[in-house]
Amino acid sequence: MRIEFTGRRHAVAAARVAFEAQVDDQPVWCSVSLDALNDRFGNTGTSAHALLSAFEANRPGIEQAARRALQKNGGRSVELETRDLE
């Protein structure tokens, strides 16, 4: 399974950051929760700017967790929570 991250991302209703992966050349949307950004990366804001900043500052670790989840679930959409970033 080939997984690449496209760089497309956006905050979703100030509760998640959604980001796109390509799994075997098919787009798959993943997301990471506000709680995960707060618990694992010390984010304290709820604005779209704060969420995207926390995501960008920690993108490698978030993408690594998403990659593990995508490989485990066969390449379907992933919603990362705090437990997924351990």
Secondary structure as the mmCIF struct_conf table of DSSP 4:
data_model
#
loop_
_struct_conf.conf_type_id
_struct_conf.id
_struct_conf.beg_label_comp_id
_struct_conf.beg_label_asym_id
_struct_conf.beg_label_seq_id
_struct_conf.end_label_comp_id
_struct_conf.end_label_asym_id
_struct_conf.end_label_seq_id
STRN STRN1 ILE A 3 VAL A 12
TURN_TY1_P TURN_TY1_P1 ALA A 13 ALA A 15
STRN STRN2 ARG A 16 VAL A 23
TURN_TY1_P TURN_TY1_P2 ASP A 24 ASP A 25
STRN STRN3 GLN A 26 SER A 33
HELX_RH_AL_P HELX_RH_AL_P1 LEU A 34 PHE A 41
BEND BEND1 SER A 47 SER A 47
HELX_RH_AL_P HELX_RH_AL_P2 ALA A 48 ALA A 57
TURN_TY1_P TURN_TY1_P3 ASN A 58 ASN A 58
HELX_RH_AL_P HELX_RH_AL_P3 ARG A 59 ASN A 73
TURN_TY1_P TURN_TY1_P4 GLY A 74 GLY A 74
BEND BEND2 GLY A 75 GLY A 75
STRN STRN4 VAL A 78 LEU A 80
HELX_RH_3T_P HELX_RH_3T_P1 THR A 82 LEU A 85
#
